[in-house]
Amino acid sequence: MPSWSNWSGSVVAETARLEAPADEAAVATLVREAAAAGTTVRVAGSGHSFVPVVPAAGAILSLDRLTGLLDSDPAACTATLYAGTKLHDATHLLWEHGLALPNQGDVDTQALAGAIATGTHGTGPAYGSISTRLVGVRLVTASGDLLDLDSADLLPALRVSLGLLGIMTRVTLACVPRYALRERVWQHPIDECLEQLEHTIASHDHYEFFWFPRSDIAESKALDPVDAEPETEDPPPLDGPGERVGWAHRIYPSVRKLRFNEMEYAVPAEAGPACFRAVRQRMKERHPKVGWPVEYRTLAADDAWLSPAFARATVTISVHQDAARPYREFFTDLEPIFRDFGGRPHWGKFHTSTRADLAAAYPRFEAFCALRREFDPAGRFLSPYLAGLFA
Ligand SMILES: Cc1cc2nc3c(=O)[nH]c(=O)nc-3n(C[C@H](O)[C@H](O)[C@H](O)COP(=O)(O)OP(=O)(O)OC[C@H]3O[C@@H](n4cnc5c(N)ncnc54)[C@H](O)[C@@H]3O)c2cc1C
């Protein structure tokens, strides 16, 4: 049997078929074949999720052959791309058409649909996740039909839907005119960082910090728009404190050479500092050997039913551990802290939340499950892991 694994190596699964369909009709055919065989089928993006949101026993599809920009409207600031396009390629294509995403996350190696499906986000209190930019989608449904959707009623359910409502083959995104950013990175003691936190967040478009537990130093990073066009097309990445200016799509992504596992919870923005302090204290008391940083970001409230930022201004806090080291005991020891602060897990990152936890944390969770049953009554897109949470 062919096998599939994710980026960090934490998920390895066998599947009957690994397929890379050449076009939308081929995706639909594969879904109909799965229906005829009574098996499951799911799509892999870039495998950058840390939990088993991809594997299916029947077939795992890659949309690596369904890539590229189909259409753009610079006046309306929208663009339609094939869903398998990697974020890196998508943002470069948008730039060529005078467009950009208003915000991006830490890397740009994910597939567009993969990033959208889990609510992948960057930082900035005025900015939502990439999923919030979704204004239209073409789905291959559980019956193997092609369905174009852009209704305001359904988009909030579709925006973060883990492939449970159908396979996205093309996505239309609300963009902004392309822009340049100034990046500034500096280091300071964590206590000083926390004292200034509210002011620093308010002073920048995109601010985040990484706390390094062994040195107690915070590395702060701020990105702000600049009016002038950048002088350098491809500014080299900063290796520590410093400054650089470049087009936004070249400034946002970092290069992550070391593999890791990650857990992230989204808490109400006002609870962010206290939650971080509690995490810091527990790490100092019980996990003094962990050297990987804790990341603190902000996120605007949005309307996506399964978004960790649904209906509330949000702070996200992520903890990391080397991919070669055990991580479960460390992560699960911190998880109750996040829950106490009203945390909602990132769908692509480690968590042990049960269906009951999720239903309590996400006000529209049961509405999503009901819609999922309507879209996919036979569970064509349900793996055992996802059935445990959504069936
Ligand atoms: C190095 C690294 C950095 C990261 N940085 C960030 C960050 O800054 N911010 C953040 O929020 N997250 C971040 N993540 C998490 C990551 O963005 C998410 O887990 C994202 O979903 C991964 O995208 P992917 O293309 O690899 O999708 P996968 O992990 O392959 O799939 C994710 C989900 O999307 C579904 N899916 C994929 N394609 C389709 C499709 N065509 N139609 C329907 N469903 C589909 C899959 O079935 C699965 O359920 C990071 C992860 C790593 C490893």
The ligand as a Gaussian input file, in Angstrom:
#p B3LYP/6-31G(d) Opt

LIG

0 1
 C        6.682000      25.350000       8.975000
 C        5.222000      25.630000       9.228000
 C        4.807000      26.938000       9.405000
 C        3.453000      27.220000       9.655000
 N        3.083000      28.514000       9.848000
 C        1.791000      28.805000      10.118000
 C        1.375000      30.147000      10.333000
 O        2.159000      31.091000      10.274000
 N        0.069000      30.369000      10.628000
 C       -0.847000      29.351000      10.726000
 O       -2.015000      29.621000      11.018000
 N       -0.483000      28.072000      10.493000
 C        0.803000      27.784000      10.193000
 N        1.176000      26.482000       9.958000
 C        0.118000      25.460000       9.866000
 C       -0.312000      25.285000       8.403000
 O       -0.431000      26.528000       7.749000
 C       -1.681000      24.602000       8.305000
 O       -1.654000      23.376000       8.967000
 C       -2.117000      24.428000       6.835000
 O       -3.370000      23.824000       6.803000
 C       -1.148000      23.593000       6.035000
 O       -1.417000      23.742000       4.664000
 P       -1.126000      22.540000       3.664000
 O       -1.262000      23.038000       2.278000
 O        0.122000      21.866000       4.026000
 O       -2.380000      21.621000       3.967000
 P       -2.432000      20.139000       4.552000
 O       -1.816000      20.134000       5.889000
 O       -1.913000      19.197000       3.549000
 O       -4.013000      19.984000       4.686000
 C       -4.718000      20.760000       5.617000
 C       -6.218000      20.511000       5.441000
 O       -6.645000      21.100000       4.220000
 C       -7.382000      20.144000       3.473000
 N       -7.226000      20.457000       2.056000
 C       -6.086000      20.569000       1.358000
 N       -6.366000      20.850000       0.071000
 C       -7.709000      20.904000      -0.027000
 C       -8.614000      21.144000      -1.100000
 N       -8.186000      21.365000      -2.342000
 N       -9.939000      21.148000      -0.843000
 C      -10.399000      20.920000       0.410000
 N       -9.590000      20.666000       1.455000
 C       -8.258000      20.665000       1.235000
 C       -6.742000      18.824000       3.859000
 O       -7.564000      17.714000       3.537000
 C       -6.577000      19.033000       5.350000
 O       -7.782000      18.795000       6.025000
 C        2.499000      26.164000       9.713000
 C        2.928000      24.839000       9.533000
 C        4.282000      24.574000       9.300000
 C        4.728000      23.152000       9.124000

